[in-house]
């Protein structure tokens, strides 16, 4: 049986490890849960794809909502996990 692709991991940290190996294996990887913005860097992860937007894209969408409703003061709370430190 020949492997043709990797169905991705459930978190960005694990996806980064496996996606790093996909270049050597020349296998595409698709993730439905990994949202780390660094996984969008094609020079680092050329075989990685996702079906969910990155955290950065989600944040841009939030800013558009804030602007639409003309909200001047907004508080965002986020955990100190790896993805939170990438912004």
N, C-alpha and C positions, 0 to 999 in steps of 0.2 A: 504494500500500500504506500503510495506516494503522498506526502504532505504537500498541500498546495497553498495553505494559508493558516494563520493562527487567529483564533477567536480570542480577543484580548482579555486582559485581567480586569478585576473589579475595582482597582484603585490606581491612581496615577503613579505612585511610587513603584509598584510592581510592573506596571506597563513600561516605565522607563527602562527597567532592567531587561525585560524581554524584548522590547523594541530595539534596544542596543544590540541584541544578538541577531535580530532579523536581517540586518545589513550583511552580516557574515553568511547567514543561511540563504540570503536572497529570497526571503519569504515575506509576503505582505501580512500585516497584522491589523485587525479591525477591533476597536474597543467601543463598547456602548456606555462605559461609565467613567472613563479617564478624562478629567477636565483641565488638567494642568496646562497653562499656556506654553510652557517650554516644549511640550510634545508637538506643537505646531511648527517648530523649527525644522524645516526640511533638510538642512545640512546635517543635523544631528540624527534625525529619525526619518530617513527617506522612504521607508517601507511602512510607516505608521499612518493609519487613518482612523477617524472616529465618526460616530453617528450622533454625537451630542456636542453642543457648542463648548468651547473652552470657557474657563472662568472669566477671562478677560472680555470675551464677547458678551457674556451675560452681564458683566458690570457696565459695559457700554449701553446695553439695553435699559438697565436700571436708570442710568443718567438721562436717557431720552424720556423715560417716564417722569422723572423729577422735573425736567424742563417743561414737558407738556402741561403738567399740573402747576407749574410755576412755584414749586416747593423751594424755599430758600434755606431751610434748615432740615437736614436729614441725618439720622444716626444709623450707621451700619454696624452690626456686630458680627464678628466672625471668629472662629476658633484659631488657635495658634498652630494649626497643622501646616504641613509643607506647602500646600497650594496657597495658603494665606500669605506666606512670606515671599511669594513671587511677584507681588504687585508693587 
